[in-house]
Amino acid sequence: MGLLQIGGSARAKCAGRVVGIDLGTTYSLVANVQDGTPSVIEDDAGRVTLPSVVWFGPDGAIEVGYQARERAGARAETTIASAKRFMGRSHAEAQSLEELTPYRFHGSSSGAVVYFDLGEGRRTTPIEVSAHVLIALKRRAEAALGGTLDGAVITVPAYFDDAQRQATKDAARLAGLNVLRLLNEPTSAALAYGLDKRREGLFAVFDLGGGTFDISLLRLEDGVFQVLTTGGDARLGGDDFDRAIAEHFLREAGVISPTSDAEGVGVGVGVDVGDVEPALASAALAAAREAKERLTDAEKTQIEIAGRTFELTRTQFDSLIEPTLERVRGPVTRVLKDAGLEGRELDGVVLVGGSTRVPRVRSFVETLFGQKPLSDLDPDRVVALGAAIQADLLAGDGPRDDVLLLDVLPLSLGLEIMGGAVEKILHRNQAIPATAKQEFTTYADQQTGMEFHVVQGERELVSDCRSLARFSLGNLPPMGAGQARVLVTFSVDADGILHVSAEEKATGRTASVQVKPSYGLDDETVERMILESFEHAQEDLNQKLLIEARTEAERILAALKKALVEDADLIAPDELGAFETETHALREAMGGTSHRRIEECRDRLDTLTADFAVRRMNRSLQKSLEGQKADSLL
Amino acid sequence: MAKCWSCGAERRDAFFCGSCEKIQPIAATTTHFDLLDIPPRFAVPSEVLDRAFRTKSKRVHPDRYGAHSSIERRLALDHTARINEAYRALKTPASRAEYLLTLEGVDIGREDARTQNPGLLMALLETQEAIEVMHDRQALLDEKSRIEARRDSLLAGVGRYFDEGVGTRQDVVDALTELRYLSRILETISRRLED
């Protein structure tokens, strides 16, 4: 049973060298606790931060951090920054960002994993890039602490979904780190804050980093940090400020066509932006970032973009970032509403993340909550410090055994049910670890298998939620419709990672299955990446994809066959011929060895049968409405 | 009370062995109230529930069992998941009442256990439809206060049944069925007010 399989999250006692790591979008830090006091570990040059940037040189040379950033100008497309924004994302999702970026993307053959194109036929994944950053931090900590690390707590945005958390764990595994816990960033900040200041009460943590925005409400009482609600936007941060400024001046300099929406900063600027030369885009972004940092104290500054020098005032900067900043309003309003609170009722608002240094961000937060935010801890360090404290607590040899963190699930988890609707099994803001069971049954006589589609999100329809995994439970004893009793168990561990199992109970026969998210990398892939020094075994991968494509096609053909029998009267006579032609083409492709060909045929068949599917759905909807109108509408 | 899995001594309570202090498996008959160690009543002040949740979590959270055997770590995870479930179920008055009713053998989560009263369902359906086409903000706010008042009075009645033995179980089934619909209607109103 998934519930009792704590294998992956089981932790043995690990006394000794443990650290907390803030794996940030733009900067990363590592901290540890010594003699009860957390502190950030510096590098040889006395710097606390490490830019989350990796440079891939010719002949396999790799530089991380400041050295990588210095080289960005020369090989912009092979210098990967902000990889965190792409963690756990598919190729399509990465491309849909449609923003100013110096990178060129590739999809894996299935599209599930995104690759950065490094030129000369080389490529890398966001997971590998993050692993390089983690390795650099690990070396730094090991040099400072004088030995091998026994474990690390790594922070992730509270709003990270399952795939993004898995990807983070995969990166840690590649880096050879023993992950004690994935800790939500706002919770980590609160831990550092609360312990340091010995405060009690209700707090909001407003965390605006380079690439992510998190807002959490916590109650600190009796030594327990209880997260009440959490929300945010996994793709909103200071990088968007940089892009807004860079795009504005690239437009002024005539690099981007002025016809694109002049005020359309940050989002949806149009195709022109993507065509900016990688080196120019990268230089413009760097200039924008530096100008932004200067404007924290200065009222105006110079910015050089595309060979021209412009003046940028704080007022102009404020209005350029306003559309981006407006996007924090929705999540803030929502978490306050979920907790039934008004901003002014809170005992404090804690600022986290480098982007909260921007004066306009501070005044915006003040208006939003009706009170001045707290900022007595360095917003850049506070997450790493909290992670170090949690690592110390988990290692079990700290003096603060009376402290406990209780976190919540950031997004609801459920299963697809008939008609493309979602049945939520575990709910947003529920305390974790959490377990819930729900019983399902068969809908056809003699049905011997069931398909499960696990999704994450708040919306009612599967198409509006994020697909996490699909699995099937086969070999059910043939029974009448509704007689099988399949108990599905969802359990989320303390890292916020989901395990799902299904078990058929009616006849005492059991079967269970573990689900892996369809994004992220599976165990086998991670092992292979380690073994082959990050070189992919393309043939194996192709073979795996081929099997997956065949299985999926098999499933669709079976569903179509069944539908044709059940709703034969809904098919137009000329349709049937076309269905048969495409079905035949798909069967032929399935006999071949190209998974792409199978996917193409499958998609064609899908498109062709779309109308028929709609007619079928309408009929079944009508049936269910007739049956119990009042109940289904309410 | 059952014997300890580790040393065979009598268990102290639902959680621990009285002799070796080791964490114990949860018995099938353990209720949410037992887990949180609060009396099985409808009236539970939220501070009492919150404090019980924190106290119990501190004793059994997996973070406290990092250095223990794998069986103890497994039990800690199991306990914590159950405590979280109990906390969630008892958190709101309506969900707490539904849970108290399951202790009497009626699961309102099942459709066939709810009230099948065509008059009530029609009235609620009409309310829902009226709200969908209501455009005036004040009208929506008025409707919201009316429904909240109705909700509070239903909850008061439910409380009298569980804590004072007033009324019948059928009254409670009717009230909880209606409360389920009212909460959906209130969600609709708050969504419409946001638009």
Interface residues (C-beta under 8 A of the other chain):
Chain A: L3 L4 I6 S9 A10 R11 A12 K13 C14 L180 R219 E221 D222 G223 V224 Q226 L393 L394 A395 G396 D401 D402 L404 L405 L406 H427 Q430 A431 I432 P433 A434 T435 A436 S491 D493 A494 K629 A630 D631 L633 L634
Chain B: D50 R51 F53 R54 T55 S57 K58 H61 P62 D63 R64 G66 A67 S70 R73 R74 L77 D78 T80 A81 R82 N84 E85 Y87 R88 E111 P118 L121 M122 L124 L125 Q128 Y181 R184 I185
